Amino acid sequence: MQQHFDLLGKKATDSVTGFHGVVTSVCFDLYGCIQVLLTPTVDEDGKKREGYWMDTTRLTKVGKKPVMQLPDYNQGYVADGKKGPAEKPGKSI
């Protein structure tokens, strides 16, 4: 399971379509599929582009380092469920 979490924050390319972006989410579903959300860079006008869910078996990692520091899912405010997507560290719900 750790190998899939290790994809978070890394740049990757889908080997089938050539679509590339940063892995921003990992999903484990009930039927055994493990997918990641590939989020592309903004377009030439600075607008966000849509990301797509891809099977991990189709990915080729492009970078070795994540594009930003990852949250600590084992301990602290994230692990305790006290941080949502737009909240600051330490803020309690």
Secondary structure as UniProt FT lines:
FT   HELIX           2..5
FT   TURN            6..9
FT   STRAND          11..14
FT   TURN            15..17
FT   STRAND          20..28
FT   TURN            30..31
FT   STRAND          34..39
FT   TURN            44..45
FT   STRAND          52..55
FT   HELIX           56..58
FT   STRAND          59..61
FT   TURN            77..81
FT   TURN            85..86
FT   TURN            89..90
//
